[in-house]
């Protein structure tokens, strides 16, 4: 089948995640948010206690992924954090904390990975493009706003985020929704992402072609149709896959 569409993972594929360039990690930023939030509300927790509370919520998130591939609710994350700190908040305070944990000021400063704007502009002339991304405390709509800021959202026919579908990759529903949105069959579509377990296996189970973005150049046993070290190599790979 001729390739008609390309879907991408988002974080660490099109955009770097916080901390991927050696700066503070997402967990460190969120621990600082918790620390400051509770100080403002008269609770003097240490930064270590705040980090432990965030880590508790993150473990809950990973457990959801490992057990049922269902998107954990933000409410559950707040419950974990408050349980770890043995604290309670009213509804307005919980909402305020959830909004701060989105890290909008920090994420708004993130630029696309090198070469991504040019790549997407070129690909969008030839293929239908989509995004299939897991989210958590930073919702999909915030990711769309980030892409809109860089004039990249217009390149995409579909943007599928787990907080809106309720499912995490590699659940087949994530990929089926994207295929339906871009209007192509699985065999006509290539999925690109940096996770073997989430991206490659998830797309392969539906019959999509797959490209693994292996930043560390460490994967030798991937099921992907191709492995690249940098997103800029994708132009060559899509030509090779189109010829097969």
BAVOZA-13720 format. One line per field, with one value per residue (C-alpha): y, x, z. Coordinates in nm, 4 decimals, padded with zeros to 6 digits, m for minus. Layout:
<recs>
y	c(Y,...)
x	c(X,...)
z	c(Z,...)
</recs>
This chain:
<recs>
y	c(00.0000,00.3543,00.5581,00.8312,00.9446,00.9853,00.9980,01.1167,01.0843,01.4336,01.4580,01.3730,01.3208,01.6574,01.8603,01.7896,01.7182,01.9320,01.8221,01.6345,01.8955,01.8585,02.1206,02.0603,01.7644,01.7747,01.6057,01.8756,02.1538,01.9977,01.9424,02.3149,02.3990,02.1861,02.3352,02.6930,02.6206,02.4806,02.7551,03.0067,02.8153,02.8136,02.4612,02.4417,02.1158,02.0586,02.0312,01.6654,01.6027,01.7768,01.5614,01.2443,01.3479,01.4043,01.0727,00.9013,01.0437,00.9460,00.5859,00.5751,00.6985,00.4278,00.1627,00.2585,00.2205,m00.1202,m00.2645,m00.1420,00.1303,00.3641,00.7340,00.8176,01.1180,01.4350,01.3996,01.0753,01.2508,01.5250,01.2576,01.0844,01.4089,01.5089,01.1590,01.1602,01.4965,01.4113,01.7295,01.8344,02.1051,02.2458,02.2221,02.5634,02.4904,02.1518,02.3159,02.5831,02.3169,02.1135,02.4213,02.5020,02.1441,02.1861,02.3876,02.6222,02.8942,02.6401,02.4422,02.7567,02.8218,02.4876,02.5081,02.2272,01.9840,02.0974,02.0542,01.9756,02.2877,02.2380,01.8639,01.9091,02.1831,01.9537,01.6376,01.8147,01.8892,01.5156,01.3292,01.3631,01.4124,01.3191,01.3134,01.0254,01.1284,01.0260,01.3140,01.3446,01.6638,01.8714,01.8242,01.7799,02.1201,02.2835,02.0909,02.2171,02.5733,02.5202,02.3975,02.6819,02.9276,02.7915,02.7730,02.3918,02.2842,02.3685,02.0871,01.8194,01.6544,01.4813,01.5298,01.2409,01.2803,01.0269,01.2709,01.3088,00.9444,00.7870,00.5377,00.5220,00.3855,00.1064,00.0588,00.0023,00.2550,00.5408,00.4373,00.3524,00.6962,00.8573,00.6409,00.7270,01.0975,01.1074,00.8839,00.6143,00.2404,00.1100,m00.0220,00.3216,00.4928,00.5287,00.6001,00.7683,00.7706,00.7255,00.4359,00.0731,m00.0349,00.2474,00.3591,00.0696,m00.2156,m00.0093,00.0814,m00.2592,m00.4431,m00.2604,m00.3178,00.0316,00.0836,00.2125,00.4234,00.4269,00.7502,00.6166,00.9215,00.7108,00.4851,00.1881,m00.0222,m00.3296,m00.5536,m00.3177,m00.4404,m00.1084,m00.0966,00.1614,00.3216,00.6797,00.8769,01.2177,01.3282,01.4947,01.1442,01.0731,01.2249,00.9588,00.6809,00.7784,00.7576,00.4105,00.2872,00.4315,00.2295,m00.1021)
x	c(00.0000,00.1127,00.1934,m00.0661,m00.0226,00.2332,00.1520,00.3943,00.4438,00.4831,00.7216,01.0852,00.9841,00.8603,00.9285,01.1838,01.0392,01.1432,01.4859,01.5822,01.8496,02.0108,01.7965,01.5564,01.3280,00.9488,00.9508,01.1806,00.9643,00.6495,00.8114,00.8958,00.5354,00.4094,00.6610,00.5657,00.1919,00.1852,00.4120,00.1581,m00.1089,00.0901,00.2316,00.6091,00.6956,01.0522,01.1336,01.2196,00.8720,00.7186,00.9233,00.8210,00.4549,00.4920,00.6760,00.3803,00.1458,00.3809,00.3983,00.0186,00.0293,00.2787,00.0723,m00.2260,m00.0096,00.1234,m00.2111,m00.4890,m00.3645,m00.6359,m00.5670,m00.5460,m00.7530,m00.5861,m00.8078,m00.6235,m00.2868,m00.4024,m00.5367,m00.1956,m00.0107,m00.2404,m00.2307,00.1493,00.1554,m00.1410,m00.3151,m00.6590,m00.7648,m01.1046,m01.2360,m01.1018,m00.7576,m00.7456,m00.8298,m00.5646,m00.3024,m00.4003,m00.3654,m00.0214,00.0951,00.0330,00.3599,00.2258,00.4935,00.7762,00.6233,00.5380,00.9131,00.9879,01.0860,01.0346,01.3231,01.5770,01.4472,01.0875,00.9161,01.0841,01.0119,00.6426,00.6009,00.7442,00.5601,00.2239,00.2415,00.2536,00.0925,m00.1864,m00.0252,m00.1403,m00.0228,m00.0795,00.0441,00.0065,m00.0508,m00.0993,m00.0949,m00.0278,m00.3427,m00.3632,m00.5249,m00.2182,00.0005,m00.2150,m00.1671,00.2093,00.2017,m00.0285,00.2240,00.4859,00.2374,00.2671,m00.0841,m00.2086,00.0119,m00.1995,m00.5264,m00.5581,m00.4285,m00.5081,m00.4269,m00.4817,m00.6536,m00.9260,m00.9616,m00.9122,m00.6549,m00.2744,m00.0448,m00.0015,m00.3793,m00.5103,m00.7897,m00.5378,m00.4134,m00.7569,m00.8891,m00.5939,m00.6337,m01.0010,m00.9231,m00.6583,m00.8730,m00.6226,m00.5792,m00.3140,m00.0964,m00.0962,00.0302,00.3694,00.3954,00.7075,00.7955,01.0718,00.9217,00.9451,00.6749,00.4289,00.4874,00.6350,00.4383,00.1194,00.1285,00.2529,m00.0411,m00.2713,m00.0450,00.1028,00.4601,00.6815,00.9927,01.1705,01.3443,01.6385,01.8187,02.0790,02.1494,02.1175,01.8356,01.9388,01.6349,01.3503,01.0435,01.0351,01.0642,01.3399,01.5435,01.6702,01.8823,01.7391,01.4048,01.5808,01.6607,01.2927,01.2779,01.5158,01.3320,00.9897,01.1294,01.2686,00.9429,00.7443,00.9542,00.8871)
z	c(00.0000,m00.0704,00.2406,00.2815,00.6424,00.9202,01.2909,01.5562,01.9265,02.0756,02.3724,02.2923,01.9305,01.8027,02.1187,02.3947,02.7367,03.0320,03.1510,02.8365,02.7635,03.1045,03.2790,03.5664,03.5077,03.5044,03.8461,03.9887,03.8486,03.9913,04.3329,04.3376,04.2445,04.5346,04.7755,04.6834,04.6777,05.0306,05.1637,05.0337,05.2245,05.5495,05.5230,05.5556,05.3843,05.2722,04.9024,04.9695,05.1111,04.8109,04.5737,04.7582,04.7275,04.3536,04.3127,04.4826,04.2182,03.9369,04.0622,04.0539,03.6941,03.5929,03.7676,03.5507,03.2424,03.3484,03.4551,03.2277,02.9888,03.1162,03.1621,03.5356,03.6381,03.7638,04.0716,04.1548,04.1293,04.3680,04.6049,04.6037,04.6707,04.9571,05.1032,05.1026,05.2804,05.5062,05.3950,05.2756,05.0321,04.9409,04.5837,04.4778,04.6211,04.4472,04.1156,04.1683,04.2425,03.9362,03.7150,03.8552,03.8035,03.4302,03.4278,03.1619,03.2053,03.1772,02.8913,02.6948,02.6705,02.5014,02.1351,01.8791,01.8289,01.5701,01.2181,01.3193,01.1755,00.8388,00.8402,00.9215,00.6619,00.3962,00.5027,00.5299,00.1568,00.0775,00.3696,00.6226,00.9621,01.3094,01.6707,01.9136,02.2570,02.6184,02.8570,03.2288,03.4319,03.1204,02.9083,02.5342,02.4809,02.6343,02.3882,02.1010,02.2253,02.2256,01.8656,01.7672,01.9111,01.6683,01.3759,01.3660,01.4616,01.1118,00.9739,01.1454,01.0463,01.3853,01.7397,01.9737,02.3446,02.6202,02.8574,02.5929,02.4855,02.8291,02.6999,02.7045,02.4339,02.3339,02.3702,02.0157,02.0648,02.0646,01.7214,01.5797,01.6703,01.4944,01.1834,01.1634,01.2056,00.9319,00.7114,00.6213,00.6650,00.9061,00.6230,00.4607,00.7760,00.9448,01.3175,01.4606,01.8308,02.0859,02.2862,02.1771,02.4230,02.3620,02.0036,01.8086,01.9658,01.9818,01.6126,01.4964,01.6518,01.4101,01.1105,01.0849,00.9703,01.2500,01.2964,01.6320,01.7277,01.9296,02.0699,02.2491,01.9485,02.1831,02.0335,01.8382,01.8797,01.7904,01.6009,01.4140,01.0354,01.0766,01.3559,01.3439,01.5890,01.4968,01.3565,01.0614,00.9292,00.8816,00.5326,00.4043,00.5875,00.4541,00.1004,00.1700,00.3265,00.0368,m00.2082,m00.0325)
</recs>
